[in-house]
Amino acid sequence: MKNIILCAALTGMLCVIFSCNDSKNVNQVVKPYEPIELSASQTQQVSADNSFAFDLLKNVNRSESNGNFFISPLSISQALGMTYNGAAGTTKTAMETALRRNGFSSDEINAYYKKLTDGLLGADPSTQLKIANSIWTRKDFPVLQSFYDVNAAYYGAKAQSLDFGQPSSKDIINNWCSQNTNGKVPHVIDDISNDVMMYLINAVYFKGIWKSQFKTSDTFSGSFAAPTGSVPVKYMKQENTFNYFGNDSVQCAELPYGNGAFSMVVVLPASNYSVDQIVDKMNSSTWKNWLGGMHSIKLHVELPKFKLSYKTLLNNSLSQMGMGIAFSNLADFSKIANGGGLAISRVLHNTFVTVDEEGTEAAAVTVVEMGYTSVGPQIASFIVNRPFLFFIKEKSTGTILFAGKILKPVIE
């Protein structure tokens, strides 16, 4: 199958901080698209966010060179953003490096995430979008009130405690993840070890209806040129006017949802390029140039239907991006609790996506586990019959919510 990258834009006793921003009702009247207004500093952070997204994409791709994957840079960066508020010293600097936030103050970073989240949630009432954050800590673990306060102020988080020693604790956390992803990510935590003190969790749920839907009567069976050989798939097709960019290495088509605030950008490598080669050359500048070079043309689109559930451990990728110290016994999270001794033990990332004639449904949960020591009038063809990348993004900022790679489209 084709490779797809989807971008797109963050689940003893346990104490949980949780919040959920209201989802947007898909049945509401579509309001006109209005750009999200950001300050100059916040606009620079969008570029930093997308640099983080593409660097993470490259690292995950190295470990998933033979399979599909789907991640949410938005979810991962928000979960790490909450964790960052507890970091100090060289650990804080290392997390700034990994998040590509060097040069920004903590206040600027927090204000940016709040402004971006508010803007994303209000961008298109016809698209369902839910962003929720939670922090769960072991009962009697002495968390500083200032850590709770900053995450409540900027991420809408609240606190509660549970007994990690009880089997029901993991069920409570998993139920929160399920509820905040409309049941698409129902299980993240298998067990809670004795040295786990805290979980910081982000959940994102997205459901967008194509602005121009594919007719089910036009869907047909065909073959897809997967790396392992031709495989049968179901292709959706339509002819319509879409934004398009092409050069000697890629074709890109933008398929909007709802009022156009959100869209999927499908990146199809030229026949003489592999998906891995395209991933390696992608960065924030490349992304900006591709989007800026798009123009509206009549396009014949054939896109395979697919569904994917994915999970991964991000420790190695994030360490390679600069924050290895946060996973070590040298970590300094003294802004979470006095006395030190805390480190990140795992960063878990679980996602789901399905693409069909109606639109796209996607979800992600990122868990940071803390313990002791994501041209012209002619009709051009855009036939996605080999590995490809795809991104879900917001229009005005270019923020990437989700990113994925499809080598072999699968419909469960």
Phi and psi in degrees as a GROMACS rama.xvg file:
@    title "Ramachandran Plot"
@    xaxis  label "Phi"
@    yaxis  label "Psi"
@TYPE xy
-76.7761  150.509  LYS-2
-84.158  137.834  ASN-3
-126.771  135.555  ILE-4
-113.742  126.739  ILE-5
-119.422  122.536  LEU-6
-113.752  -88.8119  CYS-7
-119.942  152.096  MET-13
-120.708  135.819  LEU-14
-107.03  128.401  CYS-15
-112.863  131.524  VAL-16
-104.124  123.206  ILE-17
-142.008  150.204  PHE-18
-156.177  157.125  SER-19
-143.424  120.91  CYS-20
-76.5715  143.235  ASN-21
-60.6835  138.403  ASP-22
-75.6892  161.542  SER-23
-98.5953  133.155  LYS-24
-78.0385  122.143  ASN-25
-68.0528  -15.5127  VAL-26
-90.8121  -1.97478  ASN-27
-69.4719  156.698  GLN-28
-63.9408  135.553  VAL-29
-68.7492  122.809  VAL-30
-91.7004  153.502  LYS-31
-59.5611  146.576  PRO-32
-68.0173  132.615  TYR-33
-129.198  127.383  GLU-34
-60.6761  148.58  PRO-35
-77.7931  125.422  ILE-36
-89.4017  120.972  GLU-37
-122.432  152.542  LEU-38
-74.1352  172.059  SER-39
-60.6457  -42.0809  ALA-40
-64.5303  -40.8001  SER-41
-69.1027  -34.5776  GLN-42
-63.9996  -38.8887  THR-43
-63.9318  -33.3245  GLN-44
-73.004  -28.3528  GLN-45
-60.5807  -44.3052  VAL-46
-61.9177  -39.5819  SER-47
-65.2303  -41.4212  ALA-48
-59.1435  -44.0709  ASP-49
-71.0848  -31.39  ASN-50
-63.1333  -42.6983  SER-51
-59.3987  -43.2157  PHE-52
-61.2184  -46.0321  ALA-53
-74.1548  -34.7997  PHE-54
-66.2459  -40.3261  ASP-55
-65.7549  -41.1747  LEU-56
-56.9733  -43.5511  LEU-57
-64.6099  -42.2382  LYS-58
-67.3391  -42.9377  ASN-59
-66.27  -38.7966  VAL-60
-61.4985  -34.0593  ASN-61
-63.8893  -32.4543  ARG-62
-89.5121  -9.09778  SER-63
-126.492  41.472  GLU-64
-66.86  -20.3816  SER-65
-111.509  13.0096  ASN-66
-148.816  170.077  GLY-67
-72.5506  152.613  ASN-68
-152.126  160.62  PHE-69
-148.525  124.907  PHE-70
-131.843  162.755  ILE-71
-120.984  96.6623  SER-72
-56.3256  -34.1915  PRO-73
-61.4143  -48.0545  LEU-74
-63.5835  -45.1523  SER-75
-63.9215  -44.5299  ILE-76
-68.0927  -33.5224  SER-77
-70.9645  -41.0363  GLN-78
-62.5945  -42.0816  ALA-79
-70.2011  -30.8593  LEU-80
-62.2532  -41.8058  GLY-81
-63.5968  -43.0684  MET-82
-63.4761  -39.0013  THR-83
-56.1476  -32.0808  TYR-84
-66.7859  -11.4085  ASN-85
-103.908  -1.29527  GLY-86
-89.2469  154.014  ALA-87
-142.297  163.869  ALA-88
58.9317  -138.931  GLY-89
-68.0955  -24.5192  THR-90
-67.0478  -42.1021  THR-91
-62.7865  -44.1255  LYS-92
-62.9301  -40.3249  THR-93
-64.5989  -38.843  ALA-94
-69.0793  -35.0866  MET-95
-61.706  -40.2989  GLU-96
-64.5622  -46.7262  THR-97
-63.6458  -39.3667  ALA-98
-82.078  -0.744771  LEU-99
60.5507  40.938  ARG-100
-113.861  17.5306  ARG-101
-57.74  134.069  ASN-102
97.1718  -7.93271  GLY-103
-106.762  142.294  PHE-104
-79.1534  164.231  SER-105
-59.1032  -41.7178  SER-106
-62.6178  -40.6953  ASP-107
-65.6926  -40.5971  GLU-108
-65.2243  -46.8085  ILE-109
-64.2384  -42.9712  ASN-110
-63.1648  -36.5632  ALA-111
-63.5234  -47.488  TYR-112
-62.2886  -39.0014  TYR-113
-66.1343  -46.2445  LYS-114
-63.6952  -42.3006  LYS-115
-65.2152  -45.2744  LEU-116
-60.9533  -47.0205  THR-117
-59.8138  -41.568  ASP-118
-66.9949  -42.2727  GLY-119
-63.2482  -43.1983  LEU-120
-66.3489  -26.8435  LEU-121
-99.3217  2.18705  GLY-122
-69.9237  -35.0718  ALA-123
-155.46  99.1266  ASP-124
-62.3166  -17.9587  PRO-125
-82.9448  -7.31589  SER-126
-109.455  129.293  THR-127
-77.9883  123.436  GLN-128
-139.834  127.644  LEU-129
-130.429  131.424  LYS-130
-129.004  122.028  ILE-131
-132.372  146.745  ALA-132
-130.541  144.299  ASN-133
-148.031  150.347  SER-134
-129.846  124.605  ILE-135
-117.01  125.089  TRP-136
-126.953  153.263  THR-137
-64.5324  139.24  ARG-138
-58.1519  137.887  LYS-139
75.9987  1.60494  ASP-140
-77.6884  124.318  PHE-141
-81.335  83.3265  PRO-142
-81.5334  137.2  VAL-143
-67.2389  135.939  LEU-144
-61.8681  -32.6075  GLN-145
-62.4303  -31.6574  SER-146
-69.6797  -42.864  PHE-147
-61.3376  -43.4556  TYR-148
-63.3238  -45.067  ASP-149
-67.0196  -36.9096  VAL-150
-76.6038  -26.8963  ASN-151
-69.0644  -40.5075  ALA-152
-69.5592  -40.8823  ALA-153
-104.183  -19.5379  TYR-154
-120.749  2.17585  TYR-155
68.9053  28.4258  GLY-156
-89.3245  148.331  ALA-157
-128.519  163.205  LYS-158
-118.15  149.124  ALA-159
-158.448  154.29  GLN-160
-116.473  149.093  SER-161
-136.657  162.36  LEU-162
-90.5658  105.933  ASP-163
-60.7033  -21.3383  PHE-164
-75.4114  -12.8865  GLY-165
-92.1008  134.82  GLN-166
-58.0427  -25.2921  PRO-167
-69.0255  -17.9501  SER-168
-62.1302  -46.6604  SER-169
-64.9658  -32.6068  LYS-170
-66.5561  -38.6065  ASP-171
-63.5028  -43.2123  ILE-172
-65.1208  -46.254  ILE-173
-62.7928  -36.9665  ASN-174
-64.4291  -38.1968  ASN-175
-61.9463  -43.6854  TRP-176
-61.9765  -43.7455  CYS-177
-63.7714  -45.4701  SER-178
-62.6472  -35.5501  GLN-179
-90.2648  3.33572  ASN-180
-125.561  21.2098  THR-181
52.5381  37.6562  ASN-182
79.5987  5.05582  GLY-183
-84.1583  -23.3272  LYS-184
-126.077  81.621  VAL-185
-85.0657  -15.269  PRO-186
-145.543  120.117  HIS-187
-125.429  -43.6229  VAL-188
-97.1501  122.486  ILE-189
-86.6932  -43.1382  ASP-190
-157.319  164.099  ASP-191
-119.3  114.177  ILE-192
-77.3574  165.112  SER-193
-65.5466  -23.6137  ASN-194
-91.991  0.727974  ASP-195
-79.7926  127.042  VAL-196
-107.541  -25.4432  MET-197
-158.84  147.836  MET-198
-123.979  131.541  TYR-199
-112.917  122.441  LEU-200
-129.663  136.623  ILE-201
-118.854  141.692  ASN-202
-130.158  137.565  ALA-203
-129.055  132.578  VAL-204
-127.087  135.641  TYR-205
-137.463  132.458  PHE-206
-139.827  111.465  LYS-207
-118.044  137.768  GLY-208
-98.4049  128.351  ILE-209
-50.8951  137.536  TRP-210
-62.1511  -37.0258  LYS-211
-120.984  100.19  SER-212
-75.0205  152.917  GLN-213
-82.7398  140.653  PHE-214
-81.0808  130.672  LYS-215
-62.918  -28.5827  THR-216
-68.9257  -17.8133  SER-217
-91.7344  -9.67231  ASP-218
-66.5664  136.482  THR-219
-139.861  160.577  PHE-220
-85.7046  139.808  SER-221
-156.014  -172.957  GLY-222
-114.982  150.457  SER-223
-122.863  132.687  PHE-224
-84.0058  76.4036  ALA-225
-72.1141  158.118  ALA-226
-57.2819  -28.3557  PRO-227
-91.5152  0.927278  THR-228
128.227  172.125  GLY-229
-66.8973  136.367  SER-230
-131.134  147.91  VAL-231
-76.9335  138.433  PRO-232
-141.758  169.013  VAL-233
-103.214  120.834  LYS-234
-99.6767  133.079  TYR-235
-90.2735  149.559  MET-236
-147.445  152.207  LYS-237
-166.039  160.305  GLN-238
-117.111  124.301  GLU-239
-162.341  178.535  ASN-240
-92.8691  121.192  THR-241
-135.139  159.297  PHE-242
-72.8936  138.022  ASN-243
-144.741  144.812  TYR-244
-139.803  142.019  PHE-245
-149.086  142.999  GLY-246
-141.812  -161.489  ASN-247
-75.8009  -8.09457  ASP-248
-115.585  -25.5098  SER-249
-144.792  158.645  VAL-250
-117.633  137.603  GLN-251
-128.022  133.487  CYS-252
-127.574  138.502  ALA-253
-108.53  120.521  GLU-254
-111.152  108.306  LEU-255
-81.4394  156.282  PRO-256
-110.134  155.333  TYR-257
47.5849  -121.397  GLY-258
-86.7684  5.18052  ASN-259
96.5626  -2.72472  GLY-260
-65.891  -35.9589  ALA-261
-114.88  149.124  PHE-262
-154.034  160.651  SER-263
-103.234  129.453  MET-264
-106.208  116.43  VAL-265
-97.6805  125.883  VAL-266
-110.173  112.427  VAL-267
-107.617  111.072  LEU-268
-62.0746  146.554  PRO-269
-60.1682  157.584  ALA-270
-59.9578  -22.746  SER-271
-96.9097  11.1377  ASN-272
-122.626  144.149  TYR-273
-91.5851  161.821  SER-274
-59.7779  -40.7122  VAL-275
-60.3232  -39.188  ASP-276
-63.8313  -38.4963  GLN-277
-69.9176  -42.1095  ILE-278
-58.0701  -43.7499  VAL-279
-62.4364  -28.0521  ASP-280
-95.2733  -4.15471  LYS-281
-81.2135  139.668  MET-282
-155.01  -179.051  ASN-283
-60.2178  -36.7615  SER-284
-69.0281  -43.8809  SER-285
-59.359  -46.1439  THR-286
-58.1062  -46.0367  TRP-287
-63.2227  -40.1141  LYS-288
-67.4441  -40.746  ASN-289
-63.4406  -46.5666  TRP-290
-65.8676  -41.2088  LEU-291
-67.9284  -23.7435  GLY-292
-89.1655  0.450636  GLY-293
-72.4554  147.15  MET-294
-140.17  156.162  HIS-295
-83.4203  123.102  SER-296
-140.905  163.874  ILE-297
-75.0153  126.499  LYS-298
-131.656  135.276  LEU-299
-95.6409  112.495  HIS-300
-110.128  131.578  VAL-301
-126.444  115.401  GLU-302
-129.326  129.271  LEU-303
-71.5099  144.28  PRO-304
-74.0587  146.407  LYS-305
-159.157  159.797  PHE-306
-140.466  138.638  LYS-307
-148.326  131.214  LEU-308
-112.653  136.995  SER-309
-143.896  145.645  TYR-310
-145.166  148.219  LYS-311
-154.533  158.702  THR-312
-102.334  123.969  LEU-313
-97.7101  6.48124  LEU-314
-53.8082  -50.6336  ASN-315
-65.3265  -44.3721  ASN-316
-61.349  -44.8235  SER-317
-70.3797  -33.1827  LEU-318
-64.4236  -42.5635  SER-319
-66.4194  -23.0586  GLN-320
-86.9346  -1.34297  MET-321
123.753  -6.02558  GLY-322
-110.742  34.4649  MET-323
-58.2247  -33.8751  GLY-324
-60.5027  -28.882  ILE-325
-66.6174  -18.9924  ALA-326
-97.7289  2.07681  PHE-327
-110.27  174.613  SER-328
-75.7513  1.1566  ASN-329
-94.1976  -1.36073  LEU-330
-61.3253  144.261  ALA-331
-123.415  98.6284  ASP-332
-115.654  47.274  PHE-333
-71.5614  -8.65636  SER-334
-86.5016  -2.92845  LYS-335
-92.1475  -46.1817  ILE-336
-150.885  143.806  ALA-337
-67.3762  149.992  ASN-338
100.086  -18.8613  GLY-339
69.7004  -162.391  GLY-340
91.244  -5.86402  GLY-341
-87.9371  145.115  LEU-342
-148.663  161.522  ALA-343
-77.454  123.412  ILE-344
-92.2003  -37.3844  SER-345
-150.486  147.563  ARG-346
-120.668  106.963  VAL-347
-97.0027  142.675  LEU-348
-138.628  118.268  HIS-349
-121.318  134.938  ASN-350
-138.301  166.771  THR-351
-148.671  142.848  PHE-352
-151.907  141.781  VAL-353
-137.808  135.709  THR-354
-124.671  121.302  VAL-355
-141.59  -166.88  ASP-356
-63.2636  -30.2579  GLU-357
-78.7193  -39.9103  GLU-358
166.269  -141.952  GLY-359
-135.949  135.227  THR-360
-121.452  128.233  GLU-361
-142.474  149.963  ALA-362
-151.576  153.918  ALA-363
-151.113  145.757  ALA-364
-131.867  129.649  VAL-365
-117.633  126.937  THR-366
-117.869  119.41  VAL-367
-99.23  111.079  VAL-368
-94.965  123.25  GLU-369
-107.175  132.184  MET-370
-145.471  177.626  GLY-371
-80.2637  166.367  TYR-372
131.644  177.864  GLY-376
-73.5553  -13.0358  PRO-377
-68.8334  157.738  GLN-378
-89.8048  116.16  ILE-379
-86.6458  158.66  ALA-380
-105.646  138.814  SER-381
-132.419  83.8421  PHE-382
-100.405  107.719  ILE-383
-91.0695  77.0225  VAL-384
-117.24  20.4986  ASN-385
-150.078  167.335  ARG-386
-48.9559  140.77  PRO-387
-148.368  170.677  PHE-388
-115.024  153.621  LEU-389
-147.216  149.489  PHE-390
-131.943  141.509  PHE-391
-108.048  123.021  ILE-392
-135.95  164.185  LYS-393
-96.8365  142.907  GLU-394
-69.0195  -54.4624  LYS-395
-71.1543  -36.9779  SER-396
-94.1419  -22.9108  THR-397
78.1344  9.25512  GLY-398
-59.7267  131.708  THR-399
-92.2877  117.314  ILE-400
-85.278  -43.8133  LEU-401
-137.531  153.787  PHE-402
-147.647  142.793  ALA-403
-153.396  170.399  GLY-404
-132.287  132.771  LYS-405
-120.435  116.009  ILE-406
-93.5566  -33.4214  LEU-407
-142.201  106.096  LYS-408
-62.3359  132.357  PRO-409
-127.603  134.867  VAL-410
-114.298  116.048  ILE-411
